[in-house]
Amino acid sequence: MLAVRALLGLGEGGVFSSSVATLAEESTPSRNGFNLGAHQAVFPLLGIGLGAIIATQLEQVVGWRPVFFIVGIPGLILSIILAFVMKGSQQKRQIAKEEAPEEPVVTEKSKPHIFAALKYHNVVLSSLISILYMNWLFVFSAFATLFLTEVRHLSLSQAGVVISAWGFGGFVGMLLVPALSDYMGRKPAMLVFTVLNGLFTLWFALAGTNQTLLFVILLFGGIFGWGCYPVYLSLCTTESVPRELSGSAVGIPTAVGEIFGAVLMPVIAGALADKFGLSYPMFLAAAAPIIAGVVALFYIETAPKVLARKAAQEAVDVSTVLAE
């Protein structure tokens, strides 16, 4: 199981960072937030929202081993589709390159280093936030179902329906929060929604057995929590670096978060669960987003619309001073 999960992560990391870099190149800057949010919104919708229901129901019919093969089929279909769709995008870039004015020859020495993106302030901060947010994601996803079945004494199918709210909320959040950050700014959006995410995760841990209440809590928790992912991992990074560093600007925080947040923190959470009970991983998952909100205070704002408003206001202020 560990080996299979490692292989899944290897493929996921390569696809995610490359796809974000491609979207960052293709998107209009003013719509970057919405476009990248829409790109990532399908993951919680299908992977957790519908996936939690489908997987738990299939498990009762065919057993858990065949489920692994069944849920892998869409990935194979998508890889075939991408082989044709992405080919057209590559051809466009090649044509644009051929039509563009001749550029200086890029030598090996002039190529950006693989870790060159770490020179940028926001990439470092996103790497720290990625550790915290991967902690929230993987600790919560690893222990939430167990918490519902062992502590709240729900059946597996009931727990699957409750957890699905997390994915449905994530779909809405990944469309809503990045789009809002286009207008209110990346830093304020991260601060507000990470703290709300932590508070709703804590509420989930303290709530009783009312399935409707648990569903609603996870629905809003998913909106606030998942919605922050495109902001810190895609927008604050790609908007802070030159275009040629977009891939590594996303890949570095993803890798750091996977190693320290996704690998180490579930182990620590498991030790806490063994010693103190299954509620403690929920508390650990709740604390991480709140700390991430504090880290987000140190972001350099990158939202194009917000920067344009600031520049316009500064121009007005200068004109006013000169007029006086």
ZIBEL-V520403 format. One record per residue. SS is DSSP state (A for helix, B for strand, O for the rest). NEAR is the number of other ideal C-beta (glycine too) atoms within 12 Angstrom. D_FIRST is the distance of its C-alpha to the first C-alpha in whole Angstrom. Layout:
SS:NEAR:D_FIRST
SS:NEAR:D_FIRST
//
This chain:
O:10:0
A:11:4
A:9:5
A:14:5
A:18:6
A:16:9
A:14:10
A:22:11
A:23:12
A:16:14
A:19:16
A:23:16
A:30:18
A:20:20
A:26:21
A:32:22
A:32:24
A:25:26
A:34:27
A:39:28
A:34:30
A:28:32
A:32:32
A:37:34
A:26:36
A:24:37
O:29:38
O:16:41
A:24:41
A:19:42
A:24:40
A:36:37
A:47:35
A:32:36
A:30:34
A:44:31
A:40:31
A:27:31
A:32:28
A:38:26
A:36:27
A:24:25
A:29:22
A:38:22
A:28:24
A:24:22
A:32:19
A:39:20
A:35:23
A:28:23
A:30:19
A:38:19
A:28:22
A:27:21
A:33:17
A:30:18
A:22:21
A:24:20
A:24:17
A:17:21
A:14:22
A:17:19
O:13:16
A:18:13
A:13:11
A:16:14
A:21:14
A:19:11
A:16:14
A:21:17
A:25:16
A:18:15
A:15:19
A:18:20
A:20:19
A:15:20
A:13:23
A:19:24
A:17:23
A:14:26
A:14:28
A:19:28
A:14:29
A:14:32
A:16:32
A:21:31
A:14:34
A:15:37
A:21:36
A:18:36
A:14:39
A:17:41
A:19:40
A:13:41
A:12:44
A:14:45
A:14:44
A:12:47
A:10:49
O:10:49
O:8:51
O:8:51
O:10:49
O:7:49
O:9:47
O:11:43
O:7:43
O:8:40
O:8:41
O:12:42
O:13:38
O:22:37
O:15:34
O:16:30
O:18:31
A:21:34
A:36:33
A:27:33
A:18:36
O:29:37
A:22:37
A:40:35
A:40:32
A:28:32
A:36:32
A:50:29
A:37:27
A:31:28
A:46:27
A:45:24
A:36:23
A:42:24
A:48:23
A:40:19
A:43:20
A:50:21
A:43:19
A:34:16
A:41:17
A:46:19
A:35:16
A:30:14
A:40:17
A:44:19
A:34:18
A:28:18
A:37:21
A:40:23
A:22:22
A:19:23
A:26:25
O:28:27
O:16:27
O:26:26
O:19:24
A:24:21
A:24:23
A:25:25
A:33:23
A:33:21
A:30:25
A:41:25
A:46:22
A:37:23
A:40:26
A:49:24
A:40:24
A:34:27
A:39:29
A:45:26
A:33:28
A:30:31
A:45:31
A:44:29
A:31:33
A:31:35
A:45:34
A:44:34
A:29:37
A:32:39
A:45:38
A:37:40
A:22:43
A:24:43
O:31:41
A:46:37
A:33:38
A:25:40
A:40:37
A:48:34
A:33:36
A:28:37
A:42:34
A:44:31
A:29:34
A:31:34
A:50:30
A:36:30
A:24:32
A:38:31
A:46:28
A:26:30
A:24:32
A:43:29
A:33:28
A:19:31
O:26:32
O:17:33
O:18:31
O:16:33
A:25:31
A:16:33
A:20:34
A:36:30
A:30:29
A:22:32
A:36:31
A:46:28
A:33:29
A:30:32
A:47:29
A:48:27
A:35:30
A:44:31
A:52:27
A:50:26
A:45:29
A:53:29
A:51:26
A:51:29
A:56:31
A:55:30
A:52:27
A:50:29
A:52:33
A:49:34
A:47:32
A:46:34
O:44:37
O:35:37
O:34:37
O:21:39
A:21:37
A:21:36
A:31:34
A:35:32
A:35:29
A:36:28
A:44:30
A:45:27
A:37:24
A:38:25
A:47:25
A:43:21
A:34:20
A:34:22
A:39:20
A:33:17
A:22:17
A:26:19
A:39:19
A:35:15
A:24:13
A:21:16
A:34:18
A:31:15
A:22:15
A:26:19
A:39:19
A:22:17
A:17:19
A:23:22
A:27:21
A:15:21
A:13:24
A:16:26
O:20:24
O:30:22
A:28:25
A:24:25
A:40:21
A:41:23
A:29:26
A:38:24
A:45:23
A:38:27
A:30:28
A:42:26
A:44:28
A:33:31
A:26:31
A:48:30
A:35:33
A:22:35
A:32:34
A:37:35
O:20:38
O:20:39
O:38:38
O:24:40
O:32:41
O:38:40
O:36:41
A:25:43
A:27:45
A:30:46
A:22:47
A:19:49
A:19:51
A:17:51
A:15:53
A:14:55
A:14:56
A:14:56
A:14:59
A:14:61
A:14:61
A:13:62
A:12:65
A:11:66
A:10:67
A:9:68
A:8:71
O:7:72
//
